Amino acid sequence: MERFKKLHPATFSRIGPEAMEPERWINALEKAFAVLECTDAQKLICVGYQLQNEAEAWWKSTRPNLEATHPNPTWEQFKEVFFKNYFSESFRDKKEAEFSALVQGSKTVLDYQQQFEDLSHFAPEHMKGEASKTKKFEKGLKLEIGSILSVMDIQTYAQMVDKAKTIEDRLNEGTTVLTGLGKGLNTFQNLEWPNETF
């Protein structure tokens, strides 16, 4: 707990004007947990310490119910009840629809990844497994990236993201080289050759 406190994690007491605040708070905690390599039990101790006022009262009443269903609740199970309480059903439905329709479009792979991960909390249950998540990410990529990845044997979401970024970098390098070659050709073509004497 002392090591956790030294990271000065934010507290959470209630929903403010920013609708995505609960998710941002969870994401910030997860960064701290990754640094400290916390177990699920340690994460729940830390999160209980960071909840204040209304949120603390909510957790005091919710925890016994969660533990009755899951004697050793995991961090993922905590997040599920937390998001269910702090995001209204209509908001969750809207975000689930956004997740289902999400594609890379004109975004970079990194921007697509960030939006994908922000919305993945709202993914329907059948999309939450590693294989489904990986396939959904691949299908939303630009055709020139997704078509290359579709023939590779990629097992995890992290590998899929990493390979997509690598392919994007290579494609961008190729475009830069071709653009440079094009400029060189144009310069050559625009030279004023002395037509009559040549």
Buried (B, 14 or more C-beta within 10 A) or exposed (E): EEEBEEBEBEEBBEBEEEBBBBBEBBEBBBEBBEEBEBEBEBBBEBBEBBBEEEBBEBBEEBBEEBEEEEEEBBBEBBBBBBBEBBBEEEBBEBBBEEBBEBEBEEBEBEEBBEBBBBBBBBBEEEBEEEEBBBBBBBEBBBEEBBEBBEEEEBEEBEBBBEBBBEBBEEBEEEEEEEEEEEEEEEEEEEEEEEEEEE
